[in-house]
Amino acid sequence: MGRPDHRHGLRRHHGHRARRRRHRPFRLRPQLRLVHLRGRAAAEGSGPAVRITGRLAATLGALVLATTACEAGGASESDLPGLVEPEVTSGIDYVALGDSFSAGPFIGTMRNDPEGCARSRDNYPAFLADWLDVESYTDVTCSAATTTDLYGTMTMFNGATTGPQLDAVTAETDLVTIGMGGNDFRIYDSLIGCQNGQPCAVDDLTADARKVAGRIEKAVRSITDAAPGASVYVVGYPDILPTEGTCRAVGVAADVLGPVAEVAEVLNASLRRGAEAAGASYVDMESVSEGHDVCAKGRAWVNGPQLRPGVAAPFHPKVNGMRAVAVEVFGEITGEEPEVTEYAEPDPDVVVLNEG
């Protein structure tokens, strides 16, 4: 059974967003209760706390206080002496930045704002916006984007242009996810080239991958300059290739494939360094996606070398891969697991459409 079609909301993003805030309380679902605003490992007595800052921390913290207090013996807020009712007048303003591994080209139904970004309605930002029940959701992820496209006009694959992704981040932004860096040196183009029998251009890729750390650090600092109260999560790339060997789905010998897989590990390490240097949280998708690479058959979170409209672009996440990323990011933010849904269904009224 196919995905039910639905229209997104009618607000549009013209560079910096001009919009009316809908002053409604952020609705925290019961199953999303937080544990001292710490990560899942920390909640169990080990591991570091998740970094939640600014208004996002204040909003979630107030909701934890209200939810916990009201559940104490079934008491209402008015029954608890000394409890100050938290003033939460608006929810989370969420902005998603990134490349095709965030946009989700050819997964289900594509958004057309703009069409050239090949942005799916079922990418991980959409799942995250749905499960967090955000107040405002702006997705400017775009296939083929590099870190330079955060700051300048990007020419999309159809020849049209779209504005700087950072224009979507404003002083009102509470939450930002960013997943990019691989296109800065075309790591996955090298993989497709190998698959087509061309030489694997991996000699300089390791050095190029290391340079991404500084670019991500700059990107995070630019985000926090524009949105000082925002919490920023840098999302790493999932495993595309097996850690050992190869398979028919890849079509490349193991001794040729190995160097590309090693460069992917260097890239993720660079993303982590850049995130931590700028004070952002890093979401490790490499470790959690182990065993779900392109050779994993029914367990695979990524597509093989063929373009499959409705499924995914070559060597890109499928909808189950996007859902898995959203689960991991949600857990980093809240310390809990979401009520997982088959498709992403954010409230159409909170979706900000981009000019295009």
N, C-alpha and C positions, 0 to 999 in steps of 0.2 A: 504494500500500500504506500502510495507516494506521500510526500510531505504536503500538508494542507497549505494552500497559498494564503498570504495575508498581506495587507498593505501596511507600510510603516507610516508613522505620523507625518504631519504636514509642515513642521517647523524646518526651516532651512538654515544652513550655515554659510554665511557670506564672509569668509576670512574669519575675523574675530566674531564670535557668536553674538548676535543680537536677539535676545529672547526674553520672554517673561517667565520668571520663576514661579512654579506652582507650589505655593506654600502648603504642603500637606506633610504629615508625619511620615518618616521613613518606616515602612512596615517590615519589621523583622519577623520572619516566620518562626514558629516555636522550635523547629528542628535546627535552626541556625544560631542557637544560643552560643555565646562565646565563653571561653575558659580563660579568664583573666587577661584577655587580649594577647595570649601567647600561642605559639605554634603547637601543633599536635604533639610533637616530641617533648616540648617544654611542659605542656600540660600534664604529661605523665612523669615529670620529674627529671627529664634529661633534655639536652639540646638547647640551642639558643632561642631567645624570645624573638617573635616576629616583629619587625620594625613597622609600627603603625604610628603615623604622625599627624599633626595638624587637626583639621576639622574632622577627618575620617575617624581618628582616635576619639575625639570628643563625641561624635555622633554615635559610634558603636559603644563607647563606654557608658553613655547615658542610657542607651537601650538595654545594656546588660544590667545596670542598676535597677531600672524599672521592671524588667522581666523577672529578675531574681527576687526582688522585694515583693512583687505582686504574687509570686508563687509560694511565698512563705506562709504555710498553713492556709492557703487559699485566700489570704487577706487581700483587700484592695488597697490602693495607694492611700486613701483617706483613713484607713484603719491603722496605719503605721505611723506612730508619733515620731516627729523629727525628720521624716522623709520629705525631701524637697523634690517636687515633681520636676524632672528634667525638661528644659525648654528645647525641644528638637523641632524646629520649624521647617526644616527641609532635609531631604535625604542626600544621597551621594551623587555628586556630579562626576560622571565617569567618561574619560577620553581614552580611546585605544589608538596607539601608533604602531606602525610596523610594516613588514613586507608581506610576500605571498604566504609565508608560513603562519601569519596572523590573519590575512585576508581570506584565505581559503578558496582559491580559484577552482571553479567547476564543481564545487560541492553543492548539490541541490540547486536552489534558486539563487541567482545572482542579483545583488542590488545594482541599480543603474545610476547611482549618485556619487561619482560618475561611472559610466559603464566600463570605461577603460581600466579601472582598478581591479576588475574581476573579484569583487568582494562578496562573499557568501553571506546569506542570512543565517547560516548555521556555523559560523566561525566561533572560535573560543571567546572573543569579546561579546558576541551576542548571547552565548550561554551564560557568561558571567553577569552581564547586565540583567538577564532574566532572574537568575538565582539570587543575586544581591538585591533585586527589586529596587534598582537605582532611581533617582529622581530625574536624571538626565543622562543620555547615552549618545556620545558622538564617536563614530568609528571612521577614522581617516586612513586606516591601513590600506596599502595599495601594492598590488603585485609588481615585482621588479624594483621596488623602492630600495634606495641606499640611504645611508645616514645623511648624505648631503641633501636628500629630498625633505629632510626635516626643516631645512632653512630656505630652500628655493623652489621655484616652479619645476614640476616634474612633467616630462613628456611620457605619456602612457603608451602601451603597445599599439593602440589604435590611432596614434598620431595626435590626439587631443592632449591638452595640458590640465594639470590640477595644481593647486597652490601648495605652499609649504605646510607640512603636517603640523608643525608647531603652532600655526595660527589657531588651531582648535583648542589650545591650552590657554586658559585665562586665569585671572585671580580667583575666580569662583570654583575652579576645578579642585576636586577632592581626591580623586583616584586616577592614576595613569598607569596603563600597561604599555610596554614597548618591547617589541620583538623584531630585531633586524640586525644586520651586520654581514650576513652571508653574501649578499649581493655586492658588497663593497669590493669583493675580489672574485665574484662569480664561482664560488666553490662548487655549486651544484651544476653549473654549466659544464664544468670539467667532468663531472660524473656522467652526464648525458653524452659528452664527447667520447668518453671511454666506451660507453655502451654502443656507440655507433661505429666503433673501430678506429676512431681518431686517437692520436697520441694523448695521454693523460697529462695535462699541463699542471703538474703538482710540485714542480721543483721550487717555485717561489711562493707557493700558497701558504706554507707554514709561517714564513716571515710576514706575509700580508695578513694572515689571521691574527697574529700578535698585535698588529697595529689597531685592530678593532677595539681593543681595551680603551685606548685614549679617546676614540670617537664616541664610544658609549658613555664614558665619563663626561665628556663635553655635552652629550645629548641630555643626560640626566641633570646636569647643572643648568642647562638651558630651560629644562622643564621646571625645575624648582625656582628659577629666577622668575618665570612667568606665573607660576602658581606656588607661592611660598608655603601654603598650607597643605599641599598635596602629598599623598603617599605614592611612591613610584615603585613599580615592580618590573624588573627586566626579566623577560621570559626567554629561557634558553631553547635551543633547537632539540627536537627529539632525535633518537637514533633512527637514521634512515637505512643504514647498512648493517649487516651482521658484524659482530665483534670478531668472528672467525669464519673463514671459508667464504663461499659464495653460493649462488643458486641460479636456476634458469630465469627467474624473474628479473635478475640484474643483467645477466648476459655478459659478465666481465669476469675474467679469471681472478682468483683470490690474491695472487701476487701483484696484480695490477690494482685491484680494489683496495688493498690494505692501506696504501699511502693516502688515499682520499678519506678513508675512515679516520685515520690519524689526524688529518688536518681538521676534520669536524670536531674532534676532541679539543684541539688547540683553540678553535673558534669559541666553543662553549666556555673554556677556561678564561678566555679573554673577556667574554661577556660578564662573567662573574667578577673578574678583577675590576672592570670598569664600573660595574654597579656598586660594588663595595667601596671603591675609592670615592664615589660621589655620594655615598650614604643611602643608596637605594637597596631594596631587597632583591635577591636573585632567586628565580624559580628554576630549579634544576629539572629539566625534562629529559636529559640524557640518561640518568640513572633509572628513572621510573619507566622509561619506554624500552628498557632492555628486554629483549624477547618479543618485541612488537615491531621489528624492522620489516623491510620489504620482503624478506625471505620467510617470514613467520606464517605464511598462508592464512588460515582462518583467524589467527591472532594478530595479524598485521594492522597497525594503525596508519600505515602509509601505502600509497598507491605504487604500482610498478612503473616501468619505463613508458607505458602507453598513456596517451591522453584519453580519459574516460569521462565524457560529459555527464554531469550529474553525480559523479563519484569523486574525482580529484584530478589535478594536473599531474604530470609525470613526477615521481619521487617527491610527492607532497602529501600532507596529512589528508586522510579521509574524515568523514564526519565523526567516526569513533575516536580518531586521533584528536580532533578538535575538542570533543567532549572530555577526553582524558586530560588535556591541557587545562581546560576550564576547572575541572575538579581539583587539580593541583594548585592553581592560582587561588581558587576560592579557599582552599585549606590554608594557604599561606596568609591570606587576609584575615580569616575568621578563626582559625584553629579548629574548625569543624568540617564535616563533609556535607555537601548539599544534597537535597532531594533531586537526584539526577533525572532529567527528562530526555526523551528521545530526540526532540528538536528544541531549538532555541526559540522562545516566544516572549521576548521582552514586551512590556506594555507599549503599544504603538504610540501612545501619547508622549512617551519620554524619549523617543528616538528622534535625534536631530539629523535631518537630511543635509547632505553636502551639496554645494553648488556644482552642477554638472549636467 
